């Protein structure tokens, strides 16, 4: 079931960009989703052709507003950079036929069965190459981080490259760390910082700069 163009006139179809549901099942899920989204954006910061979208509709068939799904996070390489205001949802036919190369779902009490079975079949049929499913509470899935990859049109388990670590063909590794998914650059081994770590690093840099300025003032421009 690959994305296709429909026959209904474009002007007659309204494609919603929100469903009225909360962004995440709980504050914990929201923090996990935001951290994952920002870590992926950080990893792809030098790749303007890669779009990382959080909790947004993906429409794959022009003329059919029901042909949609809303992954918690989707990653789509090979698209033109656009302002965020022009991509409130992702429509494949407006993106040169592009589809996500990877999608992520965060399991919750109300969604994990659908995520594990129904959505797995749906993403497989839509030919999404990789599907990652994560349980932030580590009580619904065992192990809490599961990955699938298309092999001859069928999802097969992604084997661990080391204990509790999965590797994506997009160049990063994933490691479950408490309620968070940590990203690691597969080529360099660099751990992609979380938003909290980035903020702490910036705070330390600001404090160091302020201390240098204080010493310069104290010693007449020549700190010891």
LINJOTA-V221882 format. One record per backbone hydrogen bond with DSSP energy under -0.5 kcal/mol. NH is the residue of the N-H (numbers start at 1). CO is the residue of the C=O. If there is no record, write none. Layout:
NH/CO
NH/CO
This chain:
4/60
6/62
12/9
13/10
15/13
16/14
30/26
31/27
32/28
33/29
34/30
35/31
36/32
37/33
38/34
39/35
40/36
41/37
42/38
43/39
44/40
45/42
47/44
50/47
51/49
51/76
53/51
53/74
55/72
56/71
58/69
59/57
59/90
60/67
61/67
62/4
64/61
67/64
68/66
69/58
72/104
73/104
74/53
75/102
76/51
77/75
79/49
86/83
87/84
90/57
91/89
92/59
92/90
94/91
95/92
97/92
98/92
98/95
101/75
102/75
103/130
104/73
105/132
107/105
107/134
111/108
112/108
115/111
116/112
117/113
118/113
119/114
120/114
121/117
122/118
123/119
124/120
125/121
126/122
127/124
128/123
129/100
129/127
130/101
131/148
132/103
133/146
134/105
135/144
136/134
138/135
146/133
146/144
148/131
149/156
150/129
151/154
154/151
156/149
158/147
159/157
161/165
162/165
165/162
166/174
168/172
171/168
173/184
174/166
175/182
176/164
177/180
180/177
182/175
182/180
184/173
185/190
186/171
186/184
187/171
189/185
192/183
192/190
198/194
199/195
200/196
201/197
202/198
203/199
204/200
205/201
206/202
207/203
208/204
209/205
210/206
211/207
212/208
213/209
214/210
215/211
216/212
217/213
218/214
219/215
220/217
221/216
222/219
